[in-house]
Amino acid sequence: MKIVALIFARGNSQGIKNKNLLKFKNTTLLGNAITQARRSKYISRVVISTDSHKIAKEAIKNKADVPFIRPSKLAQPNTPEIQAWRHAIKNLNKDKDIDFFVSVPTTSPLRKTSDINRCINK
């Protein structure tokens, strides 16, 4: 079974500028989410959906895939998240053997890898 973790991280955070790149536990919020997803025994690939080249660079540094850059129209404060999901799935749909997608938000840094594994088990 192939499970892909999707992390959505837009560059123009409304409240806190570049919040996904804020330092947390010797890394960034983005780096933390990537590390947690990569440590899961179920997740075979970690993909970042972003409109920001800065965030893409940080994602690659943390060994995540950035196979596309999200269009800015899908990274606005009022853009429904489902549109970003559709964009990501459409771009990843070429890989026909994906069974499930798992969302790993950057803004939940207190989550543990065991939490991700338990969610997947359920």
Secondary structure, DSSP 8 states (H G I E B T S, - for coil): --EEEEEE--S--SSSTTGGGSEETTEEHHHHHHHHHHH-SSEEEEEEE-S-HHHHHHHHHTT-B------GGGSSTTS-HHHHHHHHHHHHTTSTT--EEEE--TT-TT--HHHHHHHHH-
